[in-house]
Amino acid sequence: MNLKVNLFWCCICTIFQQIYSNSMPNIGADCISIFQIVKGVQILCDNKNNATLWQHSIDCHAEISEEFLRGSGEAQCPTPKEVKNPTDRNYSIQEVFFNICGLVQGDVLDITEGVTCLLFGRKDVQSHRQKVDTVKKRFGDKVPCRIGECILGMGLNL
């Protein structure tokens, strides 16, 4: 089973690498690639009980309002596992952050659907690139880069 999952990820990464490098050079966030984001999510989700690690990730996004984060592609793109509706105020922002585990856990269809949504968006959800552009407009040009640098600085071996 592990071999199948690894092969699946190799295929997906290869496809997205081709898309990213050939036709859509701006698809990643500033200062961190979409592949590093997904790898970071995998590490965080493999360490769900490490409250310090999760808090560092949340702190990286401190400059952005909680309401904005709840509506982000990262919160809404995964096929919901623990949080059915990220904008539901009954869920804490930590629970919404845990919801991103749907990008790396679950069956192949769920993972593919989540990563595709993150890359390209959906009718009701912006892609990660669109969200970065919106963050720049609302919170300043340097904020996305600071978030990327903060995540890279967490020592996650991305």
DSSP file with accessible surface (Angstrom, degrees, kcal/mol):
  #  RESIDUE AA STRUCTURE BP1 BP2  ACC     N-H-->O    O-->H-N    N-H-->O    O-->H-N    TCO  KAPPA ALPHA  PHI   PSI    X-CA   Y-CA   Z-CA
    1    1 A M     >        0   0  171      0, 0.0     4,-2.2     0, 0.0     5,-0.2   0.000 360.0 360.0 360.0 -43.9    0.0    0.0    0.0
    2    2 A N  H  >  +     0   0  127      1,-0.2     4,-2.7     2,-0.2     5,-0.2   0.880 360.0  54.4 -60.0 -37.9    2.8    2.4    0.9
    3    3 A L  H  > S+     0   0  120      2,-0.2     4,-2.7     1,-0.2    -1,-0.2   0.923 107.7  49.7 -61.9 -42.3    4.4    1.8   -2.5
    4    4 A K  H  > S+     0   0  153      2,-0.2     4,-2.5     1,-0.2    -2,-0.2   0.917 111.7  48.2 -62.6 -42.9    1.2    2.7   -4.3
    5    5 A V  H  X S+     0   0   48     -4,-2.2     4,-2.6     2,-0.2    -2,-0.2   0.929 112.6  48.4 -64.5 -44.4    0.9    5.9   -2.3
    6    6 A N  H  X S+     0   0   94     -4,-2.7     4,-2.3     1,-0.2    -2,-0.2   0.908 112.4  48.4 -63.2 -41.6    4.5    6.8   -3.0
    7    7 A L  H  X S+     0   0   99     -4,-2.7     4,-2.4     2,-0.2    -1,-0.2   0.906 110.2  52.7 -63.6 -40.9    4.1    6.1   -6.7
    8    8 A F  H  X S+     0   0   37     -4,-2.5     4,-2.8    -5,-0.2     5,-0.2   0.947 110.6  46.7 -58.6 -48.3    0.9    8.2   -6.7
    9    9 A W  H  X S+     0   0   41     -4,-2.6     4,-2.9     1,-0.2     5,-0.2   0.880 109.9  53.7 -64.6 -37.6    2.7   11.1   -5.1
   10   10 A C  H  X S+     0   0   77     -4,-2.3     4,-2.3    -5,-0.2    -1,-0.2   0.930 111.6  45.5 -60.8 -44.4    5.6   10.8   -7.5
   11   11 A C  H  X S+     0   0   76     -4,-2.4     4,-2.6     2,-0.2    -2,-0.2   0.939 114.9  46.8 -63.7 -48.0    3.2   11.0  -10.5
   12   12 A I  H  X S+     0   0   20     -4,-2.8     4,-3.0     1,-0.2     5,-0.3   0.937 113.9  47.9 -61.1 -46.6    1.2   13.9   -9.0
   13   13 A C  H  X S+     0   0   51     -4,-2.9     4,-2.7    -5,-0.2    -1,-0.2   0.900 111.6  50.6 -63.0 -39.3    4.4   15.9   -8.2
   14   14 A T  H  X S+     0   0   85     -4,-2.3     4,-2.2    -5,-0.2    -1,-0.2   0.932 112.3  46.6 -63.3 -45.2    5.8   15.2  -11.6
   15   15 A I  H  X S+     0   0   92     -4,-2.6     4,-2.4     1,-0.2    -2,-0.2   0.952 116.3  43.8 -61.5 -49.4    2.6   16.4  -13.3
   16   16 A F  H  X S+     0   0   17     -4,-3.0     4,-3.3     1,-0.2     5,-0.2   0.862 110.1  56.2 -68.4 -32.8    2.4   19.5  -11.2
   17   17 A Q  H  X S+     0   0   98     -4,-2.7     4,-3.0    -5,-0.3     5,-0.3   0.921 109.4  47.3 -62.1 -41.7    6.2   20.2  -11.5
   18   18 A Q  H  X>S+     0   0  100     -4,-2.2     4,-2.3     2,-0.2     5,-0.5   0.928 114.4  45.8 -65.2 -44.8    5.7   20.2  -15.3
   19   19 A I  I  X>S+     0   0   44     -4,-2.4     5,-1.9     2,-0.2     4,-1.3   0.947 116.5  46.2 -60.8 -48.4    2.6   22.5  -15.1
   20   20 A Y  I  <5S+     0   0   65     -4,-3.3     7,-0.2     1,-0.2    -2,-0.2   0.931 118.6  39.2 -61.8 -46.4    4.5   24.8  -12.6
   21   21 A S  I  <5S+     0   0   65     -4,-3.0    -1,-0.2    -5,-0.2    -2,-0.2   0.820 124.9  33.1 -80.1 -27.3    7.7   25.0  -14.6
   22   22 A N  I  <5S+     0   0  114     -4,-2.3    -3,-0.2    -5,-0.3    -2,-0.1   0.930 130.6   8.7 -95.8 -53.6    6.3   25.2  -18.1
   23   23 A S  I  <<S+     0   0   83     -4,-1.3    -3,-0.2    -5,-0.5    -4,-0.1   0.649 125.6  40.0-112.0 -16.0    3.1   27.0  -18.3
   24   24 A M    > < +     0   0   76     -5,-1.9     3,-1.6    -4,-0.1     4,-0.2  -0.556  52.7 164.5-135.5  72.8    2.3   28.6  -15.0
   25   25 A P  T 3  S+     0   0   86      0, 0.0     3,-0.4     0, 0.0    -1,-0.1   0.735  77.5  53.9 -64.9 -19.3    5.4   30.1  -13.4
   26   26 A N  T 3  S+     0   0  117      1,-0.2    -6,-0.1     4,-0.0     4,-0.0   0.250  74.7 103.8 -99.0  16.4    3.4   32.2  -10.9
   27   27 A I    <   +     0   0   10     -3,-1.6   102,-0.2    -7,-0.2    -1,-0.2   0.819  67.4  73.0 -72.9 -26.3    1.3   29.3   -9.4
   28   28 A G  S    S-     0   0    3     -3,-0.4     5,-0.2    -4,-0.2     2,-0.1  -0.306  90.0 -98.7 -82.2 168.7    3.3   29.1   -6.2
   29   29 A A  B >   -A   32   0A  14      3,-0.6     3,-1.2     1,-0.1     2,-0.1  -0.422  52.7 -80.9 -79.8 161.7    3.2   31.5   -3.3
   30   30 A D  T 3  S-     0   0   40      1,-0.2   118,-0.3    -2,-0.1    -1,-0.1  -0.439 111.7   0.0 -63.8 133.5    5.9   34.1   -2.9
   31   31 A a  T 3  S+     0   0   59     -2,-0.1     2,-0.3   117,-0.1    -1,-0.2   0.433 127.7  62.9  70.3   0.7    9.1   32.7   -1.3
   32   32 A I  B <  S-A   29   0A   7     -3,-1.2    -3,-0.6   119,-0.0     2,-0.1  -0.962  78.7-128.4-151.9 136.4    7.7   29.2   -0.9
   33   33 A S     >  -     0   0   24     -2,-0.3     4,-2.0    -5,-0.2     3,-0.2  -0.457  24.3-115.6 -84.3 161.4    6.6   26.8   -3.7
   34   34 A I  H  > S+     0   0    3      1,-0.2     4,-2.3     2,-0.2     5,-0.2   0.853 118.6  56.0 -61.9 -30.5    3.3   25.0   -3.8
   35   35 A F  H  > S+     0   0   39      1,-0.2     4,-2.3     2,-0.2    -1,-0.2   0.881 105.6  49.9 -72.1 -34.8    5.2   21.7   -3.4
   36   36 A Q  H  > S+     0   0   55      2,-0.2     4,-2.7     1,-0.2    -1,-0.2   0.873 109.0  53.2 -69.1 -35.4    6.9   23.0   -0.2
   37   37 A I  H  X S+     0   0   22     -4,-2.0     4,-2.6     2,-0.2    -2,-0.2   0.952 110.9  45.3 -62.0 -48.7    3.4   23.9    1.1
   38   38 A V  H  X S+     0   0   18     -4,-2.3     4,-2.4     2,-0.2    -2,-0.2   0.915 113.5  50.0 -63.7 -39.9    2.1   20.4    0.5
   39   39 A K  H  X S+     0   0  106     -4,-2.3     4,-2.3     2,-0.2    -1,-0.2   0.917 110.6  50.4 -63.4 -42.0    5.2   18.9    2.0
   40   40 A G  H  X S+     0   0    4     -4,-2.7     4,-2.8     1,-0.2    -2,-0.2   0.910 108.8  51.5 -61.2 -42.5    4.8   21.1    5.0
   41   41 A V  H  X S+     0   0    8     -4,-2.6     4,-3.0     2,-0.2     5,-0.2   0.924 108.5  52.2 -59.8 -43.7    1.2   20.1    5.4
   42   42 A Q  H  X S+     0   0   48     -4,-2.4     4,-2.1     2,-0.2    -2,-0.2   0.937 111.7  45.6 -58.9 -46.3    2.3   16.4    5.3
   43   43 A I  H  X S+     0   0   29     -4,-2.3     4,-0.8     2,-0.2    -2,-0.2   0.933 114.6  47.7 -64.3 -45.2    4.8   17.0    8.1
   44   44 A L  H >< S+     0   0    7     -4,-2.8     3,-0.7     1,-0.2     6,-0.3   0.919 113.5  47.5 -61.4 -42.5    2.3   18.9   10.2
   45   45 A b  H >< S+     0   0    5     -4,-3.0     3,-0.9     1,-0.3    -1,-0.2   0.813 107.3  55.5 -73.1 -28.1   -0.4   16.3    9.7
   46   46 A D  H 3< S+     0   0  102     -4,-2.1    -1,-0.3     1,-0.3    -2,-0.2   0.670 114.4  43.1 -71.2 -18.0    2.0   13.5   10.5
   47   47 A N  T X< S+     0   0   73     -4,-0.8     3,-2.2    -3,-0.7    -1,-0.3  -0.317  71.3 147.4-120.9  47.4    2.6   15.4   13.8
   48   48 A K  T <  S+     0   0   56     -3,-0.9    -1,-0.1     1,-0.3    -2,-0.1   0.761  70.4  54.7 -56.1 -30.3   -0.9   16.3   14.6
   49   49 A N  T 3  S+     0   0  165     -3,-0.1     2,-1.5     1,-0.1    -1,-0.3   0.456  79.1 100.0 -87.8   0.5   -0.3   16.1   18.4
   50   50 A N    <>  +     0   0   67     -3,-2.2     4,-2.1    -6,-0.3     5,-0.2  -0.665  48.4 178.7 -88.1  88.3    2.6   18.5   18.3
   51   51 A A  H  > S+     0   0   73     -2,-1.5     4,-2.6     1,-0.2    -1,-0.2   0.847  77.2  55.9 -61.9 -33.7    0.8   21.6   19.5
   52   52 A T  H  > S+     0   0   92      2,-0.2     4,-2.3     1,-0.2    -1,-0.2   0.936 107.7  47.8 -65.1 -45.8    4.0   23.7   19.4
   53   53 A L  H  > S+     0   0   24      1,-0.2     4,-1.8     2,-0.2    -2,-0.2   0.934 114.2  46.5 -60.2 -47.0    4.6   22.9   15.8
   54   54 A W  H  X S+     0   0    7     -4,-2.1     4,-2.4     1,-0.2    -1,-0.2   0.902 110.1  53.5 -64.0 -39.1    1.0   23.7   14.8
   55   55 A Q  H  X S+     0   0   74     -4,-2.6     4,-3.1     1,-0.2    -1,-0.2   0.907 105.9  53.6 -64.9 -37.4    1.1   26.9   16.8
   56   56 A H  H  X S+     0   0   94     -4,-2.3     4,-1.6     2,-0.2    -1,-0.2   0.915 109.1  49.2 -60.7 -41.6    4.2   28.1   14.9
   57   57 A S  H  X S+     0   0    8     -4,-1.8     4,-0.6     2,-0.2    -2,-0.2   0.922 112.7  46.7 -64.1 -42.3    2.4   27.5   11.7
   58   58 A I  H >< S+     0   0   18     -4,-2.4     3,-1.3     1,-0.2    -2,-0.2   0.917 108.7  55.8 -65.5 -41.1   -0.6   29.5   12.9
   59   59 A D  H >< S+     0   0   84     -4,-3.1     3,-1.8     1,-0.3    -1,-0.2   0.823  96.7  64.4 -61.5 -31.6    1.7   32.2   14.1
   60   60 A c  H 3< S+     0   0    7     -4,-1.6     3,-0.3     1,-0.3    -1,-0.3   0.807 106.1  44.8 -58.9 -29.5    3.2   32.6   10.7
   61   61 A H  T X< S+     0   0   34     -3,-1.3     3,-2.0    -4,-0.6    -1,-0.3   0.237  78.4 115.0 -98.6  13.5   -0.2   33.7    9.5
   62   62 A A  T <   +     0   0   76     -3,-1.8    -1,-0.2     1,-0.3    -2,-0.1   0.775  68.2  61.7 -59.2 -28.6   -0.8   36.1   12.4
   63   63 A E  T 3  S+     0   0   90     -3,-0.3     2,-0.4    -4,-0.2    -1,-0.3   0.663  93.6  75.9 -73.2 -14.7   -0.8   39.2   10.2
   64   64 A I  S <  S-     0   0   10     -3,-2.0     5,-0.1     1,-0.1    -3,-0.0  -0.818  93.4-105.7-102.0 137.5   -3.8   37.9    8.2
   65   65 A S     >  -     0   0   47     -2,-0.4     4,-2.2     1,-0.1     5,-0.2  -0.203  20.8-125.0 -62.4 148.2   -7.3   38.1    9.8
   66   66 A E  H  > S+     0   0   79      1,-0.2     4,-2.4     2,-0.2     5,-0.2   0.888 111.3  56.0 -60.5 -39.2   -8.8   34.9   11.1
   67   67 A E  H  > S+     0   0  148      1,-0.2     4,-1.1     2,-0.2    -1,-0.2   0.912 107.6  48.6 -61.1 -41.7  -11.9   35.5    8.9
   68   68 A F  H  4 S+     0   0   16      1,-0.2     3,-0.5     2,-0.2     4,-0.2   0.921 110.9  50.8 -63.5 -43.3   -9.7   35.7    5.8
   69   69 A L  H >< S+     0   0   18     -4,-2.2     3,-1.4     1,-0.2     6,-0.3   0.885 105.0  57.0 -62.7 -37.6   -7.9   32.5    6.8
   70   70 A R  H 3< S+     0   0    8     -4,-2.4    -1,-0.2     1,-0.3    -2,-0.2   0.818 110.1  44.9 -64.4 -28.5  -11.2   30.6    7.3
   71   71 A G  T 3< S+     0   0   20     -4,-1.1    -1,-0.3    -3,-0.5    -2,-0.2   0.361  91.2 119.4 -94.6   5.7  -12.1   31.5    3.7
   72   72 A S  S <> S-     0   0    9     -3,-1.4     4,-2.2    -4,-0.2     3,-0.4  -0.259  75.9-117.3 -73.3 158.7   -8.7   30.6    2.2
   73   73 A G  H  > S+     0   0    0      1,-0.2     4,-3.2     2,-0.2    -1,-0.1   0.860 115.5  60.1 -59.9 -35.5   -8.2   27.9   -0.3
   74   74 A E  H  4 S+     0   0   41      1,-0.2    -1,-0.2     2,-0.2    29,-0.1   0.878 111.4  39.4 -61.3 -37.2   -6.0   26.0    2.2
   75   75 A A  H  4 S+     0   0    4     -3,-0.4    -1,-0.2    -6,-0.3    -2,-0.2   0.845 127.1  33.0 -79.4 -33.7   -9.0   25.8    4.5
   76   76 A Q  H  < S+     0   0   45     -4,-2.2    -2,-0.2     1,-0.1    -3,-0.2   0.639 103.5  70.0-103.6 -14.6  -11.7   25.1    1.9
   77   77 A d  S  < S+     0   0    0     -4,-3.2    40,-0.2    -5,-0.2    -3,-0.1   0.892  78.0  85.0 -74.8 -39.7   -9.9   23.1   -0.8
   78   78 A P  S    S-     0   0    1      0, 0.0    25,-0.1     0, 0.0    33,-0.1  -0.305  96.3-102.6 -60.7 147.4   -9.4   19.8    1.1
   79   79 A T        -     0   0   30     31,-0.4    -2,-0.1    23,-0.4    35,-0.0  -0.610  59.1-101.6 -63.2 117.9  -12.3   17.4    1.0
   80   80 A P        +     0   0   48      0, 0.0     4,-0.1     0, 0.0    -1,-0.1  -0.187  55.5 161.4 -58.0 133.7  -13.4   18.2    4.5
   81   81 A K  S    S+     0   0   70      2,-0.2     3,-0.1    18,-0.2    18,-0.1   0.680  78.5   5.8-108.5 -74.9  -12.4   15.7    7.2
   82   82 A E  S    S+     0   0   87      1,-0.2     2,-0.6    13,-0.1    17,-0.1   0.779 132.0  48.1 -86.3 -28.3  -12.6   17.2   10.6
   83   83 A V        -     0   0    0      1,-0.2    -2,-0.2    13,-0.1    -1,-0.2  -0.934  58.9-176.1-118.5 109.3  -14.2   20.5    9.7
   84   84 A K  S    S+     0   0  146     -2,-0.6    -1,-0.2     1,-0.3    -2,-0.1   0.867  84.3  22.6 -71.7 -36.2  -17.1   20.3    7.3
   85   85 A N    >   -     0   0   74      1,-0.1     3,-2.2     3,-0.1    -1,-0.3  -0.874  66.8-163.6-135.0 101.1  -17.5   24.1    7.0
   86   86 A P  T 3  S+     0   0    8      0, 0.0    -1,-0.1     0, 0.0    10,-0.1   0.745  90.6  58.6 -58.5 -23.2  -14.3   26.1    7.8
   87   87 A T  T 3  S+     0   0   69    -16,-0.1     2,-0.5   -17,-0.0   -16,-0.1   0.553  76.9 112.1 -85.2  -4.2  -16.3   29.3    8.1
   88   88 A D    X   -     0   0   52     -3,-2.2     3,-1.9     1,-0.2    -3,-0.1  -0.549  63.6-147.9 -69.4 118.1  -18.4   27.9   10.9
   89   89 A R  T 3  S+     0   0  145     -2,-0.5    -1,-0.2     1,-0.3     4,-0.1   0.554  89.4  78.9 -69.6  -7.3  -17.5   29.8   14.1
   90   90 A N  T 3  S+     0   0  140      2,-0.1     2,-0.4     0, 0.0    -1,-0.3   0.682  86.3  73.2 -71.0 -16.5  -18.1   26.7   16.2
   91   91 A Y  S <  S-     0   0   57     -3,-1.9     2,-0.0    -6,-0.2    -8,-0.0  -0.848  84.8-130.4 -99.3 134.1  -14.7   25.5   15.0
   92   92 A S     >  -     0   0   47     -2,-0.4     4,-2.0     1,-0.1     5,-0.2  -0.325  28.1-107.6 -72.6 165.0  -11.5   27.2   16.3
   93   93 A I  H  > S+     0   0   20      1,-0.2     4,-2.7     2,-0.2     5,-0.2   0.859 122.0  58.7 -64.3 -30.7   -8.9   28.4   13.9
   94   94 A Q  H  > S+     0   0   73      2,-0.2     4,-2.5     1,-0.2    -1,-0.2   0.930 105.5  48.3 -62.2 -43.1   -6.7   25.4   15.0
   95   95 A E  H  > S+     0   0   79      2,-0.2     4,-1.2     1,-0.2    -1,-0.2   0.890 110.6  51.2 -64.6 -36.9   -9.4   23.0   13.9
   96   96 A V  H  < S+     0   0    2     -4,-2.0     4,-0.5     1,-0.2     3,-0.4   0.922 109.4  50.5 -65.9 -41.6   -9.7   24.8   10.6
   97   97 A F  H >< S+     0   0   20     -4,-2.7     3,-1.6     1,-0.2    -2,-0.2   0.905 105.8  55.4 -62.4 -40.7   -5.9   24.5   10.2
   98   98 A F  H >< S+     0   0   47     -4,-2.5     3,-2.0     1,-0.3    -1,-0.2   0.816  94.0  71.7 -61.2 -26.3   -6.1   20.7   11.0
   99   99 A N  G >< S+     0   0    1     -4,-1.2     3,-1.9    -3,-0.4    -1,-0.3   0.773  79.1  74.5 -61.7 -23.3   -8.6   20.5    8.1
  100  100 A I  G X  S+     0   0   17     -3,-1.6     3,-2.4    -4,-0.5     4,-0.3   0.675  72.5  85.0 -65.0 -12.3   -5.8   21.1    5.6
  101  101 A b  G X> S+     0   0    2     -3,-2.0     4,-2.0     1,-0.3     3,-1.7   0.753  71.7  76.0 -61.9 -19.7   -4.8   17.5    6.4
  102  102 A G  G <4 S+     0   0    0     -3,-1.9   -23,-0.4     1,-0.3    -1,-0.3   0.714  83.6  66.6 -61.8 -17.9   -7.3   16.5    3.7
  103  103 A L  G <4 S+     0   0    0     -3,-2.4    -1,-0.3     1,-0.2    -2,-0.2   0.730 118.6  19.0 -73.0 -21.2   -4.7   17.7    1.2
  104  104 A V  T <4 S+     0   0    8     -3,-1.7     2,-0.3    -4,-0.3    -2,-0.2   0.476 118.9  61.1-128.6  -8.3   -2.4   14.8    2.1
  105  105 A Q  S  < S+     0   0   61     -4,-2.0     2,-0.2     5,-0.1    -1,-0.0  -0.859  78.0  43.9-122.4 159.6   -4.5   12.2    3.9
  106  106 A G  S    S-     0   0   50     -2,-0.3     2,-0.0     4,-0.1   -25,-0.0  -0.634  96.0 -24.7 105.2-167.0   -7.5   10.2    2.7
  107  107 A D     >  -     0   0   92     -2,-0.2     4,-2.3     1,-0.1     5,-0.2  -0.303  65.7-102.7 -82.6 168.1   -8.1    8.4   -0.5
  108  108 A V  H  > S+     0   0   76      1,-0.2     4,-2.7     2,-0.2     5,-0.2   0.878 119.7  53.2 -57.7 -40.7   -6.4    9.2   -3.8
  109  109 A L  H  > S+     0   0  122      1,-0.2     4,-2.7     2,-0.2    -1,-0.2   0.929 109.5  48.1 -63.6 -44.6   -9.5   10.9   -5.2
  110  110 A D  H  > S+     0   0   30      2,-0.2     4,-2.5     1,-0.2   -31,-0.4   0.922 113.7  47.1 -61.5 -44.8   -9.8   13.2   -2.2
  111  111 A I  H  X S+     0   0   10     -4,-2.3     4,-2.8     2,-0.2     5,-0.3   0.943 113.5  47.7 -63.8 -46.1   -6.1   14.2   -2.3
  112  112 A T  H  X S+     0   0   42     -4,-2.7     4,-2.5    -5,-0.2     5,-0.2   0.924 112.7  49.2 -61.0 -44.0   -6.2   14.8   -6.0
  113  113 A E  H  X S+     0   0   93     -4,-2.7     4,-2.2    -5,-0.2    -1,-0.2   0.921 113.1  47.5 -62.1 -42.6   -9.3   16.9   -5.7
  114  114 A G  H  X S+     0   0    0     -4,-2.5     4,-2.3   -12,-0.2    -2,-0.2   0.935 114.1  44.5 -66.4 -46.3   -7.8   19.0   -2.9
  115  115 A V  H  X S+     0   0    5     -4,-2.8     4,-2.3     2,-0.2     5,-0.2   0.904 113.1  51.8 -68.2 -38.5   -4.4   19.6   -4.5
  116  116 A T  H  X S+     0   0   55     -4,-2.5     4,-3.0    -5,-0.3     5,-0.4   0.924 110.2  49.4 -62.4 -41.2   -6.1   20.5   -7.8
  117  117 A d  H  X S+     0   0    4     -4,-2.2     4,-2.7    -5,-0.2    -2,-0.2   0.916 110.0  51.1 -63.3 -42.1   -8.4   22.9   -6.0
  118  118 A L  H  < S+     0   0    0     -4,-2.3    10,-3.1     1,-0.2    11,-0.4   0.908 117.0  40.2 -62.1 -40.1   -5.3   24.5   -4.3
  119  119 A L  H  < S+     0   0    6     -4,-2.3    10,-0.3     8,-0.2    -2,-0.2   0.904 135.5  14.0 -75.6 -43.2   -3.6   24.9   -7.6
  120  120 A F  H  < S-     0   0   84     -4,-3.0     7,-0.3    -5,-0.2    -3,-0.2   0.520  94.4-137.7-116.6  -9.5   -6.4   26.0   -9.8
  121  121 A G     <  -     0   0   16     -4,-2.7     2,-0.3    -5,-0.4     5,-0.2  -0.122  15.1-110.0  76.9-179.9   -9.3   27.0   -7.5
  122  122 A R  B >   -B  125   0B  98      3,-3.2     3,-0.5    -4,-0.1     5,-0.1  -0.834  38.4 -84.9-138.1 178.7  -13.0   26.2   -8.0
  123  123 A K  T 3  S+     0   0  219     -2,-0.3     3,-0.0     1,-0.2    -1,-0.0   0.894 130.8  27.6 -55.4 -40.4  -16.0   28.2   -8.8
  124  124 A D  T 3  S+     0   0  116      1,-0.1     2,-0.4     2,-0.0    -1,-0.2   0.414 118.9  60.3-105.8   1.5  -16.5   29.1   -5.1
  125  125 A V  B <  S-B  122   0B   7     -3,-0.5    -3,-3.2   -48,-0.0     2,-0.1  -0.994  75.2-130.5-135.6 130.7  -12.8   28.9   -3.9
  126  126 A Q        -     0   0   71     -2,-0.4    -5,-0.3    -5,-0.2    -6,-0.1  -0.429  29.1-110.6 -73.8 151.8   -9.8   30.9   -5.1
  127  127 A S     >  -     0   0    9     -7,-0.3     4,-2.3    -8,-0.1    -8,-0.2  -0.289  33.9-103.6 -70.4 166.7   -6.6   29.1   -6.0
  128  128 A H  H  > S+     0   0   15    -10,-3.1     4,-2.5     1,-0.2     5,-0.2   0.912 123.2  53.7 -60.2 -41.0   -3.6   29.6   -3.7
  129  129 A R  H  > S+     0   0   35    -11,-0.4     4,-2.2   -10,-0.3    -1,-0.2   0.908 108.5  48.8 -61.2 -42.9   -2.1   32.0   -6.2
  130  130 A Q  H  > S+     0   0   90      1,-0.2     4,-2.3     2,-0.2    -1,-0.2   0.899 110.4  51.9 -63.6 -38.9   -5.2   34.2   -6.2
  131  131 A K  H  X S+     0   0   27     -4,-2.3     4,-2.8     2,-0.2    -2,-0.2   0.898 107.6  51.9 -64.4 -41.7   -5.2   34.2   -2.4
  132  132 A V  H  X S+     0   0    7     -4,-2.5     4,-2.4     2,-0.2    -2,-0.2   0.934 110.0  49.2 -59.9 -44.0   -1.6   35.3   -2.4
  133  133 A D  H  X S+     0   0   64     -4,-2.2     4,-1.8     1,-0.2    -2,-0.2   0.900 111.6  49.1 -62.3 -39.6   -2.5   38.2   -4.7
  134  134 A T  H  X S+     0   0   31     -4,-2.3     4,-2.7     2,-0.2     5,-0.3   0.899 108.8  52.8 -66.5 -40.7   -5.5   39.1   -2.5
  135  135 A V  H  X>S+     0   0    9     -4,-2.8     4,-3.4     1,-0.2     5,-0.6   0.924 107.6  52.6 -60.1 -41.9   -3.3   39.0    0.6
  136  136 A K  H  X5S+     0   0   53     -4,-2.4     4,-1.2     1,-0.2    -1,-0.2   0.915 112.7  44.3 -59.9 -43.3   -0.9   41.4   -1.1
  137  137 A K  H  <5S+     0   0  179     -4,-1.8    -1,-0.2     1,-0.2    -2,-0.2   0.893 123.7  34.2 -68.4 -41.5   -3.7   43.9   -1.9
  138  138 A R  H  <5S+     0   0  146     -4,-2.7    -2,-0.2    -5,-0.1    -3,-0.2   0.814 134.5  19.7 -85.4 -33.3   -5.3   43.7    1.5
  139  139 A F  H  <5S-     0   0   61     -4,-3.4    -3,-0.2    -5,-0.3    -2,-0.2   0.437 115.6 -82.8-122.4  -3.7   -2.3   43.2    3.9
  140  140 A G    ><< -     0   0   32     -4,-1.2     3,-1.0    -5,-0.6    -1,-0.2  -0.072  36.6 -88.4 112.7 149.7    0.7   44.4    1.9
  141  141 A D  T 3  S+     0   0  120      1,-0.2     4,-0.5     2,-0.1    -1,-0.1   0.784 119.7  51.8 -59.8 -33.1    3.2   43.1   -0.6
  142  142 A K  T 3> S+     0   0  150      1,-0.2     4,-2.4     2,-0.1    -1,-0.2   0.641  87.2  82.8 -84.4 -14.7    5.6   41.7    1.9
  143  143 A V  H <> S+     0   0    3     -3,-1.0     4,-2.4     1,-0.2     5,-0.2   0.940  90.0  48.0 -60.9 -49.5    3.1   39.6    3.9
  144  144 A P  H  > S+     0   0    9      0, 0.0     4,-2.5     0, 0.0    -1,-0.2   0.915 113.6  48.9 -59.6 -37.3    3.0   36.5    1.7
  145  145 A a  H  > S+     0   0   29     -4,-0.5     4,-2.9     2,-0.2     5,-0.2   0.915 109.7  51.3 -68.2 -40.0    6.8   36.4    1.5
  146  146 A R  H  X S+     0   0  105     -4,-2.4     4,-2.4     2,-0.2    -1,-0.2   0.902 110.6  49.4 -62.7 -39.2    7.1   36.8    5.3
  147  147 A I  H  X S+     0   0   16     -4,-2.4     4,-2.6     2,-0.2    -2,-0.2   0.944 112.1  47.9 -64.3 -46.2    4.7   33.8    5.7
  148  148 A G  H  X S+     0   0    0     -4,-2.5     4,-2.7  -118,-0.3    -2,-0.2   0.927 113.4  47.3 -59.7 -44.5    6.7   31.7    3.3
  149  149 A E  H  X S+     0   0  111     -4,-2.9     4,-2.0     2,-0.2    -1,-0.2   0.885 110.9  52.4 -65.1 -38.4    9.9   32.6    5.0
  150  150 A c  H  < S+     0   0   51     -4,-2.4     4,-0.3    -5,-0.2    -2,-0.2   0.939 111.2  46.3 -62.6 -45.6    8.4   31.8    8.4
  151  151 A I  H >< S+     0   0   24     -4,-2.6     3,-1.5     1,-0.2     5,-0.4   0.933 113.0  49.2 -64.1 -43.7    7.2   28.4    7.3
  152  152 A L  H >< S+     0   0   67     -4,-2.7     3,-0.9     1,-0.3     5,-0.2   0.843 108.5  55.7 -63.8 -30.4   10.6   27.6    5.7
  153  153 A G  T 3< S+     0   0   64     -4,-2.0    -1,-0.3     1,-0.2    -2,-0.2   0.462  82.9  86.3 -81.3  -2.1   12.2   28.7    8.9
  154  154 A M  T <  S-     0   0   36     -3,-1.5    -1,-0.2    -4,-0.3    -2,-0.1   0.541 101.0-118.8 -76.6  -6.6   10.2   26.3   11.0
  155  155 A G    <   +     0   0   67     -3,-0.9    -2,-0.1    -4,-0.1    -3,-0.1   0.832  65.5 143.5  75.7  32.4   12.8   23.5   10.4
  156  156 A L        -     0   0   13     -5,-0.4    -1,-0.1    -4,-0.2    -3,-0.1   0.439  63.1-121.8 -84.6  -1.9   10.4   21.2    8.6
  157  157 A N              0   0  149     -5,-0.2    -5,-0.1     1,-0.1  -114,-0.0   0.966 360.0 360.0  59.6  56.5   13.0   20.0    6.1
  158  158 A L              0   0   56     -6,-0.2    -1,-0.1  -118,-0.0  -119,-0.1   0.509 360.0 360.0 -86.0 360.0   11.0   21.1    3.1
